[in-house]
């Protein structure tokens, strides 16, 4: 899955999204003018993938976010350890598939990125989730410029 989405050209146009999603067995469950909800069969929820349409004024799809795991437990040491272990395991798979990340952020919300020619794949851990996000490099650069 990681390599499939990292390999597409961004901004992603709907036919390419449909083809890649179809190869992965993903099913669109909701469609609006600004986003798509997708069941990717990951077992996290009915719309574990969200696709944003037309981000930063680009034609096509601007961002895809997949919720890889959600921790429903309360904020405990065990819950944090579970999420960190899960993040580390997925990161190892991503590194094996994509090579060394082009960016690393450490700390309580670790993040790894693989920047490609037209898109950036990000693996991140939040307080309750491990997410994969793929977006155009234009969008990633814009987000980076807005961070303090």
Secondary structure, 3 states (H helix, E strand, C coil): CHHHHHHCCCCECHHHHHHHHHHHCCEEEEECCCEEEEECCCCCCCCCEEEEECHHHCCCEEEEEEEEEECCCCCCHHHHHHHHHHHHHHHHHHHHHHCCCCEEECCCCCEEEEECCCEEEEEEECCCEEEEEEEEHHHHHHHHHHCC
